[in-house]
Amino acid sequence: MLYQLAYHIIAPVIIKPFLKLFNRMVYSGFDKIPADGGAVVIANHISMWDPVIMFCMIRRRAYFMGKSELFRIPVLGPFLRRIGVFPVNRDAIDRAALKKSAQVLSEGNVLVIFPEGHRSKTGELLPFKEGAAYFAHRAGVPVIPVSFDNTRKIFPAGVGQKVRVTCGEPLDMTAFRGKKADSALLEEMTNVFKDGIEKMLKSA
């Protein structure tokens, strides 16, 4: 019930108009996310607004990883769980988060991951963690990159700023299919992810 309220009313009727009221929001490419079947969506992370915008723009069931600290906050923690966010311990191997991520993809849903692990304070891409590559390779699902440009200037940090959010074509993972998911392969896949988003940011 709460998810339906957030998905059908809060996101399109309240949040998107609010953002548009104070900023020049430019969204593009989100029709490239497959209409069905499992998929991993990856993105750079520069603002607390990034996951909120992603929730608004992905118009199908999507799940998000959220830092475990958020779930200790009264009211917020239960709310996040109800709308499809699940906790992950960023300082250790979190087997519960691994299991949940695999389940999300096996059930044909979208898994949203910010591979940097936390927000970049400078806007420059931080090193990517290999979790997204692991899940995408294991599930054999497409990987779709999203770039956030200037979301740090969204109200109240700025007014009238142009903010661009771009969804790219699914990344070409052909070279990795059928190969063993060892550390070298995951590192190579992760480099492809980072390069893809880096190119999108440069062309924004």
N, C-alpha and C positions, 0 to 999 in steps of 0.2 A: 504493500500500500504506500509506504513512504517513498520507495523507489519510483513508483508510478507518478506520484505527486511531483517529485524532483525532476523526473524525465520529461513529463508532459506539460508541467505548468511552471515550476520554478526556473528551469533552465531556459526555455524559449520565451516565456512571457515576462519574466522578471529580470534575470541576469543579463541576457543578450541585449535587451533594450537599455538597461542601465549602463552597460559598457559603451554602447553606441552613443548614448547621451553625452558622455564626457570625453570620448576619444573617437578618432577616425579608425574604426576597425575594418580591416580588410582580410576576409577569409577566402581561401581558394583551395580547390583540389580534394575536398573531403568526399566527393563522389567516387574517389579512387579506392576507398576502403571497401572490400568485398561486402556484398549485401548479406552473405551468410557464410558459415564455416569459420573455423578458428583462424585468428590472425594476431600477430604481435605488432603493436604500434609503438614506435620509439620516438622520443623527442628530446631536444635540449631543454634545459630547465634554468630559467633566469628570474622567475617571479612566482609568488604564491598563487597568482591568477592562472598559471599554465594548466594545472590539472582541472581547474574549474572550467576554463574555456574548452578543454578537451572533452569534458563531460557534456558540455552544451553542443559540441559540433559532431560528435560520433553518434549518429542517430540509430544505434542498435545497442544491444546489451554489451556493456564493457565493464571490465574490472580493473582496479588500480591497486598497485602496491603503495602503502603509506608507511612512513617511519613509525615505529612502535610507540614512540613517545606521545604521538597524537592520541592514541587510544587510551591513555591514562587520564585524559581530560574529561571530566564529567559532561554528559550530554553530547559533546562532540564525538567521542569515541563510538557510542552506540549509533549515532546518526551516520557516521562514516561507514560502519559495517552494513547498515541497512541499504545504502545506495551503491554498494559494490566495491568498497575499499577494504582491503585486508592488511593487517600489520606485517611488517618485515623488520627483523633485527638487522641493522646494517653493519653491526660490529662482529657478527659471527654467522656461521652457517645456520640458517633458519629452516629446519626441515618441514615445519608446518607451512611456511610460505612456499617452499618448493612444491609440496604436495598440492596446495591450493592452486598454484599457477598451472601445474600440469592438468588439474581437473578442469579449470576454466577453459583451456584450449581443447581438451578432449571432448568437452561438451559443445564445442562449436562457437564459443564466444570470443570476444576481443580482449586481449590482455595488453594494458597500457603500461609501459615501463619508461622511466627516465634514467637512462643508463649511467649518467654522471653520478647518481646516488643522492645528490643534494644540489641546491641552487648555486649557480655560479655568481659570485658577487661582482665580477668584472664584465660579465656577458660573454667572455671567451669560453670556448668549449673546454671542459675539464676532461681528464682521462675517463674513458668509458669502462664500466665494469662488464664482465662477460655473461651475466645472467640472462640477458635478452637473447644472446646467441645460443646459449644452452637450451632455453625453452623453445626457440624457433626451430632449432635443428632436431631436437628430440620429437617435437610434434609434427614436423614437416609442414609448417604453415607459412604463408607469406609474411614478409616484414615490410611495414609501411612507415616511411620516415615523415615526421612533422617538424617544421622549424618554427620557433617563436622568435620574432624580431621586435624588440622595443616594448615588450610587455612589462618591463620594469617601470615604464612611464605611464601605466594605466592609473586612472584616478584612484586614490587621492595623490599619488606621487606626481601626476601631471594632468593637464587638461588640454584637450585639442590635439594631442599627439597622435601621429599615425602609427598604428600597430598592425603588423602583418603576421598572419598565421597561415602557413602554407603546408598542405599535405601533398607529398610527392608520390610518384609512381612506386609500386612495390619494387624493392631492391632485387637484383638478379642474384639468386642464391644457387643457381644451377651447378656451379663448380663445387659446391659443398655437399650435394645430395649423395647419399649412400656411403659417405665417408665416416670413419670413426671419430666420435666427438672428443678428441684428445685436446690438450691445452693449446697445441699449435693451431689446430683448426678453429677453436673458439676464439683465439686471439686474432686470427685472420678474418673471421667473420665480423668480429667486433670492430676491426679497422675499417671494413667495408661500411658498417653502420655509421661510424663517425665521419668517414669521408663523404658519405651521402648527405648527411645533415650539414656538414661544413660547406659543401658546394651549394646547397639550397640557401644558406645564410649569406654567402657571398653574392648570390644572384638576386637577393631580396631587394 
